[in-house]
Amino acid sequence: MKLLHTSDWHLGKVLKGQSRMEEQVAVLREIVEIAEREQPDLVLVAGDVYDTTAPSAETEKIAVRALSALRRHAEAVVVVAGNHDHGPRLDALRTWAEGAGVTLRGLIGRPEDHVVTGTARSGEAWRLAALPFVSQRYAVRASEMFELTAAEASATYADHVARLLATLTAEFGDGAETINLATAHLTVVGAKTGGGERDAHTIEAYSVPATVFPSSVHYVALGHLHRRQQVPGPCPVHYSGSPYAVDFGEEENRPSVSIVELTARSAPRVTPEPIGAAVPLRTIRGTLADLARLAVDPEAWLRVYVKEPARAGLKEDVLALFPRALEVRVEVEAGTVAKERARGATVRSPRELFADYLLHSGVSDPAVAALFNEIYDEVVTA
């Protein structure tokens, strides 16, 4: 059996005010091309299809077209919601999805609704436990749907997820010739974050041990962390990573999707397929002179740290060098301010205090100080 594992598309993502829709469309087009070449039996999209819970109509249209295109080259496509997705909104598309041969799971429902089955082109039967993202608050409600006791309902988030997965995989031990799969959107203990994930949903309270997945599962396809990686566990547990760098914290990641080949009797062979359409993100530092000497990919989006005193026109000077700089920050040299501040602010004039403020802020622009003095004189005279 062959499957294509991808996640964390974050369609509609805007970076520092810059739309990335063109890049996202190109990335999805490349994923579809990979599917056309590989002809997988199953495509798994492990959450965060969208970047926000209220995507634009254009963004939803792009997602629907991409999923439809993937279905043309795969026997089945399964999508679970991530923490950035709106589960009910994703489930609202299920009527379309079922007609198109795409399985969507936005919210936790009945246990049997989250076990998807199929047959590979080779004749191998497979079954999939499909678990969308479950918030800590919703975990108790989900547990109630699975008829857990009051004591179980007061357990930790990890305990809830473990019980949900135990219910979904209860039959996985039966049938030695069936390929058992699981997909979910969550943080597994020991995995490395990619740098652009939402912190509130990757902290310890939302982390689960890899042992929530039983050894009877042949492959676990995860989303949520944007770095491609395998996590040690009782079965093969993998993150595909995001197919492009979502934020500057991910600039060292290598965007890809995973092609997985496996049988019920052999370990999966996981091959990363790099995404060439992903636009690189880079952070550069230095004085203007240092920056002018750097060789930078002209297609990359940049974050620039300038090691010079702040002044009017500094940002414009940086943008003249790097038109694709989305963020320009001034790095203030520490150590020069303490001596000035020790002079006792209570006996200093407003002009001196403002000069101290400029120094503390790393601003070296006589025009700003002159403007303050002019305004101060007008106020005092009035």
C-alpha positions as CSV (number, residue, x, y, z in Angstrom):
1,M,0.0,0.0,0.0
2,K,1.1,3.5,-0.7
3,L,0.0,6.7,1.0
4,L,0.8,10.4,0.8
5,H,1.0,12.1,4.2
6,T,0.7,15.9,4.4
7,S,-0.5,18.4,6.9
8,D,-0.5,22.1,8.1
9,W,-1.3,23.8,4.8
10,H,-2.4,26.9,6.7
11,L,-4.2,28.3,3.7
12,G,-4.8,32.0,4.0
13,K,-1.7,32.6,6.0
14,V,-0.5,36.2,5.9
15,L,3.1,36.9,7.0
16,K,3.7,40.4,8.4
17,G,0.9,41.8,6.2
18,Q,2.1,39.9,3.1
19,S,-0.4,37.6,1.4
20,R,1.1,34.2,0.5
21,M,-1.8,32.9,-1.5
22,E,0.1,32.7,-4.7
23,E,2.8,30.6,-3.0
24,Q,0.2,28.4,-1.3
25,V,-1.5,27.6,-4.6
26,A,1.9,26.7,-6.1
27,V,2.7,24.4,-3.2
28,L,-0.7,22.7,-3.5
29,R,-0.2,22.3,-7.3
30,E,3.1,20.6,-6.6
31,I,1.5,18.2,-4.0
32,V,-1.1,17.3,-6.6
33,E,1.7,16.7,-9.1
34,I,3.4,14.4,-6.6
35,A,0.1,12.5,-6.2
36,E,-0.3,12.2,-9.9
37,R,3.2,10.7,-10.2
38,E,3.0,8.4,-7.2
39,Q,-0.7,7.3,-7.5
40,P,-1.2,6.7,-3.8
41,D,-3.9,4.5,-2.4
42,L,-4.6,7.1,0.3
43,V,-3.9,10.8,0.9
44,L,-3.9,11.9,4.5
45,V,-4.2,15.6,5.4
46,A,-3.5,15.7,9.2
47,G,-5.1,19.0,10.1
48,D,-4.7,22.8,9.8
49,V,-6.1,23.0,6.3
50,Y,-6.7,26.7,7.0
51,D,-4.8,29.3,9.0
52,T,-7.9,30.7,10.7
53,T,-11.3,29.4,11.8
54,A,-13.0,31.8,9.4
55,P,-11.2,31.4,6.0
56,S,-12.3,33.6,3.1
57,A,-14.4,32.2,0.3
58,E,-11.4,32.3,-2.0
59,T,-9.4,30.3,0.5
60,E,-12.1,27.6,0.8
61,K,-12.4,27.4,-3.0
62,I,-8.6,26.7,-3.2
63,A,-8.9,24.0,-0.5
64,V,-11.8,22.3,-2.3
65,R,-10.1,22.4,-5.6
66,A,-6.9,20.9,-4.1
67,L,-8.7,18.1,-2.4
68,S,-10.7,17.3,-5.5
69,A,-7.5,17.2,-7.6
70,L,-5.8,14.9,-5.0
71,R,-8.8,12.6,-5.1
72,R,-8.4,12.2,-8.9
73,H,-5.0,10.6,-8.3
74,A,-5.7,8.6,-5.2
75,E,-8.2,5.9,-4.2
76,A,-9.1,7.8,-1.1
77,V,-8.5,11.2,0.6
78,V,-9.0,11.7,4.4
79,V,-8.8,15.1,6.1
80,V,-9.0,15.7,9.9
81,A,-9.4,19.2,11.4
82,G,-6.5,20.9,13.2
83,N,-6.5,23.5,15.9
84,H,-6.6,26.3,13.3
85,D,-9.6,24.8,11.6
86,H,-13.2,25.3,12.6
87,G,-14.5,21.8,13.0
88,P,-18.2,22.5,12.4
89,R,-17.3,24.5,9.3
90,L,-15.2,21.6,7.9
91,D,-18.0,19.2,8.7
92,A,-20.4,21.4,6.8
93,L,-18.6,20.4,3.6
94,R,-19.1,16.7,4.2
95,T,-22.1,16.5,1.7
96,W,-19.8,17.8,-1.1
97,A,-16.9,15.7,0.2
98,E,-18.8,12.4,0.2
99,G,-19.9,13.0,-3.3
100,A,-16.3,13.8,-4.3
101,G,-14.9,10.7,-2.6
102,V,-13.2,12.8,0.2
103,T,-13.6,12.0,3.9
104,L,-13.7,15.0,6.2
105,R,-13.8,14.8,10.0
106,G,-14.1,18.1,11.8
107,L,-15.6,17.2,15.2
108,I,-15.7,14.1,17.4
109,G,-18.8,12.1,16.8
110,R,-19.7,8.5,17.2
111,P,-16.7,6.2,17.5
112,E,-17.7,4.2,14.4
113,D,-17.7,7.5,12.4
114,H,-14.0,7.9,13.0
115,V,-12.9,4.5,11.6
116,V,-12.4,4.7,7.9
117,T,-11.8,1.6,5.8
118,G,-10.7,0.9,2.2
119,T,-8.9,-1.4,-0.1
120,A,-5.6,-0.6,-1.8
121,R,-5.0,-1.2,-5.5
122,S,-2.9,-4.2,-4.5
123,G,-5.9,-5.7,-2.8
124,E,-4.7,-5.0,0.7
125,A,-7.4,-4.0,3.2
126,W,-6.7,-0.9,5.4
127,R,-8.5,0.8,8.2
128,L,-7.8,4.2,9.6
129,A,-8.5,5.8,13.0
130,A,-9.1,9.5,12.1
131,L,-9.0,11.8,15.1
132,P,-9.5,15.6,14.6
133,F,-8.0,18.1,17.0
134,V,-9.6,18.0,20.4
135,S,-9.3,21.0,22.7
136,Q,-8.8,20.5,26.4
137,R,-12.3,21.8,27.1
138,Y,-13.9,19.7,24.4
139,A,-12.0,16.5,25.5
140,V,-14.5,15.9,28.3
141,R,-17.5,16.3,26.0
142,A,-15.9,14.0,23.5
143,S,-15.3,11.5,26.3
144,E,-18.9,11.6,27.3
145,M,-19.8,10.7,23.7
146,F,-17.7,7.6,24.2
147,E,-19.6,6.7,27.4
148,L,-16.8,7.2,29.9
149,T,-17.3,7.2,33.7
150,A,-17.2,10.4,35.8
151,A,-13.8,9.5,37.1
152,E,-12.4,9.1,33.6
153,A,-14.0,12.4,32.6
154,S,-11.9,14.2,35.2
155,A,-8.6,12.8,33.9
156,T,-5.8,14.7,32.1
157,Y,-5.9,15.7,28.5
158,A,-3.5,13.0,27.6
159,D,-5.7,10.4,29.3
160,H,-8.7,11.6,27.3
161,V,-6.8,11.3,24.0
162,A,-5.5,7.9,25.0
163,R,-9.0,6.6,25.7
164,L,-10.4,8.0,22.5
165,L,-7.7,6.3,20.5
166,A,-8.0,3.1,22.4
167,T,-11.7,3.0,21.5
168,L,-11.0,3.8,17.8
169,T,-8.2,1.1,17.6
170,A,-9.9,-1.5,19.7
171,E,-10.3,-3.9,16.7
172,F,-6.8,-3.2,15.2
173,G,-5.4,-6.4,16.7
174,D,-7.8,-8.5,14.6
175,G,-6.9,-9.5,11.1
176,A,-3.2,-10.0,10.4
177,E,-3.5,-9.0,6.8
178,T,-5.2,-5.6,7.4
179,I,-3.0,-2.5,7.4
180,N,-3.8,-0.4,10.5
181,L,-3.4,3.4,10.3
182,A,-4.0,6.4,12.5
183,T,-4.1,10.1,11.9
184,A,-4.4,12.9,14.4
185,H,-3.5,16.6,15.0
186,L,-1.6,16.8,18.3
187,T,1.7,17.2,20.0
188,V,3.6,14.1,21.0
189,V,6.1,14.3,23.9
190,G,9.7,14.3,22.6
191,A,8.8,15.9,19.2
192,K,10.5,19.1,18.1
193,T,8.4,22.1,17.3
194,G,8.9,23.7,13.9
195,G,8.8,27.3,15.2
196,G,5.5,28.6,13.9
197,E,2.9,26.6,15.8
198,R,0.4,28.2,18.2
199,D,2.0,28.0,21.6
200,A,-1.2,27.6,23.5
201,H,-1.8,24.2,21.8
202,T,1.8,22.9,22.0
203,I,2.4,23.4,25.7
204,E,2.8,20.5,28.2
205,A,-0.9,20.4,29.0
206,Y,-1.6,19.6,25.4
207,S,1.2,17.0,24.9
208,V,0.5,13.3,24.9
209,P,3.0,10.4,25.1
210,A,3.6,8.3,22.0
211,T,2.2,5.4,24.0
212,V,-1.4,6.6,23.2
213,F,-0.9,4.8,19.9
214,P,-1.0,1.0,20.3
215,S,1.7,-1.3,18.7
216,S,-1.0,-2.7,16.4
217,V,-0.9,0.5,14.3
218,H,1.4,0.2,11.3
219,Y,1.8,4.0,10.7
220,V,0.7,7.1,12.5
221,A,0.3,10.2,10.4
222,L,0.4,13.3,12.5
223,G,-0.1,17.0,12.0
224,H,0.4,20.1,14.2
225,L,4.2,20.4,14.5
226,H,5.7,21.9,11.3
227,R,9.0,20.0,11.3
228,R,9.2,16.6,9.5
229,Q,10.3,14.0,12.0
230,Q,9.7,10.6,13.4
231,V,9.0,10.2,17.2
232,P,10.0,7.1,19.1
233,G,7.0,5.1,20.1
234,P,5.5,1.6,20.2
235,C,4.7,2.0,16.5
236,P,6.0,4.2,13.6
237,V,4.9,7.8,14.6
238,H,5.6,10.5,11.9
239,Y,5.0,14.2,11.3
240,S,5.1,15.2,7.7
241,G,5.7,18.8,8.5
242,S,4.3,21.8,6.7
243,P,4.9,21.9,2.9
244,Y,6.2,25.5,3.3
245,A,7.7,27.6,6.1
246,V,4.7,29.2,7.8
247,D,6.7,31.7,9.9
248,F,10.3,32.9,10.3
249,G,10.9,30.4,13.2
250,E,10.7,27.7,10.5
251,E,13.3,29.0,8.1
252,E,15.6,26.0,8.7
253,N,12.9,23.4,8.0
254,R,12.9,21.5,4.7
255,P,9.3,21.7,3.3
256,S,8.1,18.3,2.1
257,V,5.3,15.7,2.0
258,S,5.9,12.1,2.9
259,I,5.3,9.1,0.6
260,V,4.8,6.0,2.7
261,E,4.9,2.4,1.4
262,L,3.9,-0.4,3.8
263,T,2.3,-3.7,4.2
264,A,0.7,-5.5,7.2
265,R,3.9,-7.5,7.7
266,S,6.7,-5.0,7.0
267,A,7.9,-1.7,8.5
268,P,6.8,1.4,6.5
269,R,9.3,3.0,4.1
270,V,8.9,6.8,4.5
271,T,10.4,9.0,1.7
272,P,10.2,12.8,1.9
273,E,9.2,14.5,-1.3
274,P,10.6,18.1,-1.2
275,I,8.4,21.0,-2.2
276,G,10.3,23.3,-4.6
277,A,7.5,25.9,-4.8
278,A,8.0,26.8,-1.1
279,V,9.5,30.3,-0.8
280,P,12.4,30.4,1.7
281,L,12.3,32.6,4.8
282,R,15.6,34.1,6.0
283,T,16.7,36.2,8.9
284,I,19.8,38.4,8.4
285,R,21.7,40.7,10.8
286,G,24.4,43.4,10.6
287,T,25.1,47.1,10.0
288,L,23.9,48.6,6.7
289,A,27.5,48.0,5.4
290,D,27.4,44.4,6.5
291,L,24.0,43.8,5.0
292,A,25.0,45.4,1.7
293,R,27.7,42.7,1.3
294,L,25.4,39.7,1.9
295,A,24.4,37.4,-1.0
296,V,20.7,36.8,-0.4
297,D,18.2,34.7,-2.4
298,P,16.2,37.3,-4.3
299,E,13.1,35.2,-3.9
300,A,13.3,34.8,-0.2
301,W,11.1,36.8,2.3
302,L,13.4,38.5,4.8
303,R,13.5,39.5,8.4
304,V,16.3,42.1,9.0
305,Y,17.9,43.0,12.3
306,V,19.9,46.3,11.8
307,K,22.8,46.9,14.2
308,E,22.7,50.7,14.0
309,P,21.1,53.5,16.1
310,A,17.5,54.0,15.1
311,R,16.9,57.1,12.9
312,A,14.4,58.4,10.5
313,G,14.8,56.8,7.1
314,L,16.7,53.7,8.4
315,K,13.9,51.3,7.4
316,E,13.7,52.9,3.9
317,D,17.5,52.4,3.5
318,V,17.1,48.7,4.4
319,L,14.2,48.3,2.0
320,A,16.2,49.9,-0.7
321,L,18.7,47.0,-0.3
322,F,16.1,44.3,0.3
323,P,12.7,45.0,-1.3
324,R,11.4,41.7,0.1
325,A,12.1,42.5,3.7
326,L,8.9,42.0,5.6
327,E,10.2,43.1,9.0
328,V,13.0,45.5,9.9
329,R,14.1,45.6,13.6
330,V,16.8,47.7,15.2
331,E,19.1,45.9,17.6
332,V,20.0,48.3,20.4
333,E,23.4,48.1,21.9
334,A,23.2,47.5,25.7
335,G,25.5,48.9,28.3
336,T,25.5,52.6,27.4
337,V,22.2,53.5,29.0
338,A,22.9,52.6,32.7
339,K,25.5,55.2,33.2
340,E,23.3,57.9,31.9
341,R,20.2,56.8,33.9
342,A,22.3,56.9,37.1
343,R,22.4,60.6,37.0
344,G,19.1,61.1,38.9
345,A,16.2,61.9,36.7
346,T,14.5,64.1,39.4
347,V,16.9,67.0,38.8
348,R,16.9,66.8,35.0
349,S,15.1,69.0,32.5
350,P,12.5,67.6,30.1
351,R,15.0,68.0,27.2
352,E,17.5,65.9,29.1
353,L,14.9,63.3,30.0
354,F,13.9,63.1,26.3
355,A,17.5,62.8,25.2
356,D,17.9,59.9,27.8
357,Y,14.8,58.3,26.3
358,L,16.2,58.4,22.8
359,L,19.5,57.0,24.0
360,H,17.7,54.2,25.8
361,S,15.7,53.5,22.7
362,G,18.7,53.4,20.5
363,V,17.7,56.4,18.5
364,S,20.4,58.7,17.1
365,D,18.6,61.4,15.1
366,P,19.3,65.1,15.8
367,A,16.1,66.0,13.9
368,V,13.9,64.2,16.4
369,A,15.5,65.9,19.4
370,A,15.2,69.3,17.6
371,L,11.5,68.7,16.9
372,F,10.9,67.8,20.6
373,N,12.7,71.0,21.7
374,E,10.6,73.1,19.3
375,I,7.3,71.6,20.5
376,Y,8.4,71.9,24.1
377,D,9.3,75.6,23.7
378,E,5.9,76.2,22.1
379,V,4.0,74.5,25.0
380,V,6.0,76.4,27.6
381,T,5.5,79.7,25.9
382,A,1.8,79.2,25.5
